[in-house]
Amino acid sequence: MASIAPLATPPPLTRASTVVLPLSDKTPSFVIGQAKKSYKHQYSNIYFVRLRLLREVVEKRAKKLWEHLNGMVHFSDMSTPVNASLSKGNPVLIPRVLEVTKSHLCYVVGTVYMDMPLKPNVMEDIARDNSIPPPPPPLTFYSPDDNVMLEDESGRIRLVGDRLKEARLVTGVIIGALGMETPNGDFEVVDICCAEMAPQPSAPSERTNSAGDEMDVDVDDQTTSPASDEWIGVVSGLDIGSLSPSDAQIQMLVEYLTGEVGGIEQQISSAQISRLIIAGDSLATIAPSGRETVYEDKKARRYGNDVASFSPHPILNLSAHLLDLALVMPIHILPGESDPSGVIMPQQPLPRSMFGEASKLTTFSCETNPTYLKLTTSEESPDSLSAPSNRPVVERTLLINSGQPLNDIFKYLPNPPHTRLSILESTIRWRHMAPTAPDTLWCHPYFTEDPFLISETPDIYIVGGQKAFGTKLLLDNSKEAEEKGSLRARCRIVMIPSFARTGTLVLVNLRSLNVRRVNFAVQGMTGGGEKTWQGETTRSPSPTPAEPMSSAPPSSHSPEPM
């Protein structure tokens, strides 16, 4: 009697492992302790601290950049008399902006202030008659009547010149400005410098500056990323509880991450994802009640029957999904603009108690917005189907926020030519993630520190709450970095679109810093009530679309109508 050979069964898969390490002194915690919960300080202290910490850095870079100017310096205002001996080079540093002298080439360092007629003014809000409803906030603050100011402890001077038209400046940025004072008291600018990228202790010596590294948008090449590499998944804008929910896409996302869909190849792919980061806007904004609804509620409470307009179903739905995910992988959730958290930055962690059974698991973490994470990879291969390999341990520092700083900065600049991706790049080179706080972005009144300063360049900078996906690998192109060669800092910046609108899960390789996207969609359904997003899509119930796709994303030059 012939014997039938048993079918070979693959060994069980093991999820890729990453470990959270303690943060360094230069990547501080954004948790506001009891000692700092004070609102009696003036917000001006933040600007003074910011200028004090970045002034020396900008002055050193300005000196190295402008100490040997080649040829004459061109000024657009030809009527301005120029000292010929000083216009050929060797500009001097003026320690205070009000000490500049006419017709002498010099440079000053200070804080940018944008005087914009369309920008909200709290004093006007106070002075407005209460009987007149306030106008709706403008979508952008930019107008042709804007003025650029540079200020320090001594005072403020107005900046003019053609160079400002192409510069990317917003309130709160520390810059050095090269130029001279005009007869009418303005300072005509011919060049601008900023702090550039901060040092990066994790910079490895084997880095190379390949052409692919400088692509605006690039994705992972399957031939260069082993199946055992560790990835992190990032989503933003689940928008649970909205009028047009994306419940089907969210369920597909959960099943993909837990390895419940597809064949062995798809399960191996999902097993590479070591942890999930939810970058804000997990819950939809609660729509305000109408006048009639409020009247009915008051009438019901009058007779002792308190009718609550709040529904717990969105939180219960979110908690159920988080529980399914936290049972198989670590999760980090950040509050966003629409989440039940304070509106001022930094937003404090969401209360764990609101997430039910998921809050009891050690794999579930509630983070601040913004937050730093320091992760380290494993030496052993997590894929049990491949032979074990001794790989070097890689440590990566992640900086994550839910998008409010970038969205606020975007209101200051014209589009085009400026895009969200180019602005996000500028925040790294400014060494500040939220320069418009506290002017137009509400933040805590810090007295002796500015936690939004980027004192150490992160390996990965993730921003949620965006309209479209975008990514770029930044390289430090300053003169100081060129002297270091392959040791210069680099940072992968990633914009995470709303999952409810696009169904996009973004994956980042912790070893190579490459990026993939997985898109989830259901035939005939659009999560946010909008047109189906054009890109790689995953359609249920076919298992193949759940595989991370490696085709190039849309162009990074304004990948959205921003």
C-alpha positions, 0 to 999 in steps of 0.5 A: 500500500502506497504511503502518502507523504504528509504536507510540509507545513511552514513553521510559525512566523515570529513578528519582528522585534524592536525595543524602546530605549530611554531618550537622551537629554537632547530629545526631551519629554513633552509631558508637562509635570505638575511643577510646569503647569503654570500660566502666569508667565508671559509668552515672550520668554519662549522667544527669548529662550529660542533666540538665546539657544540658536543665536550662537549656532546661526552666528557661527554659520553666518561667519563661515558662509559670508567671511569671504564674499566673491565680488561685489554684493548686488543690491536691488535699490541702486540709489543706496550708497554703498561703502566700496571697501565693505561691499566686496566682503568681510561683512561685520556682525552687528550684535543688536538689530538697532545698531546697524549703520547705513551704507555698511555691509553687515549681518544681524541675527534675530527672530523673524516676525511676520506682520500680516493683516490677515493673521488673527489678532487676539486684541481685536477679538477682545475689542470686538463688540460681543453682539457681532459674531466673529468672522470665520478664520482665513484659510491662509494668512498670506497677502501681498501687504505682509511685512517681514520683521527681524527682532531681538532684545533691543528692538525690531527692524523691517526687512526688504529686498528681492531675496525675501520673495524666495525665502521661506520665512514664518514667525519665530524662525531664527535667521541671520540676514546679510545686507545693509540699512537703507536711507529710510531705515529698512534693512535690505537683505541680500542673503539669509542663513539659518541654523541648518540640521542639528548634530546626529549622534547615530550617523553611521560611517558607512553612509553614501550619498547616492542619487536615490538618497536625494529623491524627493519621494522614493520607496523601498526597492525589494532587492535591497531590503531583506525579508528580515528587516524591521519596519514600523507602520504609521497611520493618521486620521482614522476619523472613527465616528464621522458621518461617512466612516471608513469602518471597512478599511479600518477592519482590513487594516487590522486584519492585515497587521494581525496577519489574518488575510492573504497567503504566506507571503502576505503574512511574512510581510505583515510580520515584518512590521514591529509596531504601529504608530497612530499619529492623531485624529483617531476620533472624528470631531463632534459636530456642534448641536443645533439651536433646536437640539440644545433647547430640547436638551434643556427641556429634558433636563428640566424634568429630571431626564438628562439626555446626553448628546455624547455617544460612546460608540466611537471610543468603544469602536476604537478601543476594540480595534486597539485591543485586537492590535495590541494583542499582537504588536506594540502600539503608540497612539498620539492625540490629534486636533480632533481627539478629546485632548487639550488643544494647546501644544504639546498635547498630553497623552489621551487617558488610558482609562478610555480604551477599556481592555486595551489599556491593561496591556503593556504593548499599548502606549499613550504618547504626547503630541509631539513625541520622541521615540528611540527604537533599537532593532534585534540582532537575530532574524525575526523570520523563522523561515530564513536562516538566523543571521547576526546583524548589527543592532541599529538605533533610530530616533523618531520625532512624531507629531500629529500635523498641527505645526505644519498645518499652521506654518502652511498658512504663512506661505504662498502655494505655489511655490511652497509645498508642505513637503518643502516646509517640513524640510525647512523645520529640520533646517530651522532646528524648530518643529513649531516656530509659529507657536505661540503666535498663531499655534497655541502652546504652553507658556514655557518660561525657561525652555523651548521644547520644540527646538530640535537639538538632535536631528532625528533619523525619522521625522513623521508628521500626521494629519496631512492631505496627501502622502509625501517623503524625502531623505534629507542630507545636511548640505552645510559646509560643516557637514561637507567636511565630515563627509559620510558622517553628515546627518540625514533624516527621513521625513514622512507626511502621513495622509488621513486614513479615512480619506486615502486608506493609506498605511505607511511603512518605514524600514528602520535599517535602510530608511526606505518607505512603502505604502499599503492602501486599503479600499473597498469597491464602491466605497470611499471612506471620507465621502470623497473621490477614491484616492488615485494610487496603489489600492488594496481591494477586498477580499483579494489577498494580493493587494495587502502586500506592501507595494513598491511603485513610486508614489506621486511626485513630492513637489506638492503631492497634494493641492496644498 
